[in-house]
Amino acid sequence: MPEWYGSFGGAYVPETLVPALKALEEAWRTARRDPAFKAELARLSREWGGRPTPLYFAENLTREIGGAQIYLKREDLVHGGAHKFNNALGQALLAKRLGKTRLIAETGAGQHGVATAMVGAKLALRTEVYMGSVDMERQKPNVLRMRLLGATVRPVDHGAKTLKEAINEAFRDWITNVQTTYYLIGSAVGPHPFPSIVSDFQSVIGKEILRQSKQAWGGHPDLVVACVGGGSNAIGTFQPMLRTPVKLLGVEAGGSGSSLAVGSASLTKGRPGVLQGMRTYLLQDAEGQVLETESIAAGLDYAGVGPEHAFLKESGRVEYTSVTDREALDAFHRLCRAEGILPALEPSHALAEAMRRARDLPKTARIVVTLSGRGDKDLEVVAQHAPPG
Ligand SMILES: *Cc1c(COP(=O)(O)O)cnc(C)c1O
């Protein structure tokens, strides 16, 4: 479990949190070797979470595009409708192991809040979720879901009133209540050891892809594509493949795509800096002030990115690119009509880039796209935009 990924990562936190982070690292080191822990995680993932998820050949889409074969890793079929479950369950089991009685989390679009509320209910841990008041207004159904699952939603009313402020508030709570409380972070971000823990819990995605592709065609994929917000579904997909010859591609949100806009593309348009406990690529102005981000996909709307991605970008092992709101919307409609699947807008970014690459690859090549979640949460946003021409 590296504290640093090259010059990225680390743990930029106040003194008071250092013992808690050390205890967490220790708990995780022993848990991941403990057969009882692994069995419980596997059982709940299977029986409650619906794992393993299928690797699905998108035959109609492939035929329409006329290039490489496109496969989808169906994380949209996980309990709760997104890959967030994999991480929330793993960390909640760690919280139990550490003897904590209370979970706190932050959420932007509400997907991670819902996943945390689910595991809080199942494992009988009191759950409080910080959410910007602007996001609460934009994501009412998820606020209701969290409340129905027994969680308390705490509105955050300062700054831009969105995800960055919610994370700051969760850290503040954790510093005050660290004895009783587990901070269940929602992506592969934050101070060490969180990025490594989240990456490890999400690596079930990449392991299943390798196993399933071996079963399906006796080899590995040629290209694997995932969207990058904080970077958890992407790192979980890529981790088990880093030492294979598979080409890896991360796709960030390019926002409106105008020449001035940075969207939420920290890796493609940002510079290294320190935010929320880690050194990583950030969208910032000349003075180092963190910029406001924009994306049609709420789950990608974050100025930072997990430190392991920053390292994988600099080392050249993973290629990163960005896709605009419009391109993601077009890919969304394309998948709905070709395959009868409503994808979330976040993985629609990955899908758009995968379709572009498929055209230039031979029909024998195989691309796997991690479909990180389903689109039910995005119907209103999609309806507000013009349908495809
Ligand atoms: C939250 C979310 C994302 C972005 O988070 P990562 O940590 O980058 O994976 C992507 N897709 C869906 C469906 C999400 O809910």
The ligand as an SDF file (V2000), in Angstrom:
LIG
                    3D

 15 15  0  0  0  0  0  0  0  0999 V2000
  -19.5560    8.6600   -8.9100 C   0  0  0  0  0  0  0  0  0  0  0  0
  -19.6180    8.0780  -10.2660 C   0  0  0  0  0  0  0  0  0  0  0  0
  -18.5460    8.1840  -11.1740 C   0  0  0  0  0  0  0  0  0  0  0  0
  -17.2920    8.9550  -10.8730 C   0  0  0  0  0  0  0  0  0  0  0  0
  -16.5490    8.5020   -9.7930 O   0  0  0  0  0  0  0  0  0  0  0  0
  -15.1730    7.7280   -9.9510 P   0  0  0  0  0  0  0  0  0  0  0  0
  -14.6390    7.7130   -8.5710 O   0  0  0  0  0  0  0  0  0  0  0  0
  -14.3190    8.4890  -10.9050 O   0  0  0  0  0  0  0  0  0  0  0  0
  -15.4880    6.3760  -10.4620 O   0  0  0  0  0  0  0  0  0  0  0  0
  -18.6380    7.5490  -12.3910 C   0  0  0  0  0  0  0  0  0  0  0  0
  -19.7440    6.8720  -12.7450 N   0  0  0  0  0  0  0  0  0  0  0  0
  -20.8170    6.7690  -11.9210 C   0  0  0  0  0  0  0  0  0  0  0  0
  -22.0050    6.0060  -12.3860 C   0  0  0  0  0  0  0  0  0  0  0  0
  -20.7930    7.3700  -10.6590 C   0  0  0  0  0  0  0  0  0  0  0  0
  -21.8480    7.2610   -9.8480 O   0  0  0  0  0  0  0  0  0  0  0  0
  1  2  1  0
  2  3  1  0
  2 14  2  0
  3  4  1  0
  3 10  2  0
  4  5  1  0
  5  6  1  0
  6  7  2  0
  6  8  1  0
  6  9  1  0
 10 11  1  0
 11 12  2  0
 12 13  1  0
 12 14  1  0
 14 15  1  0
M  END
$$$$
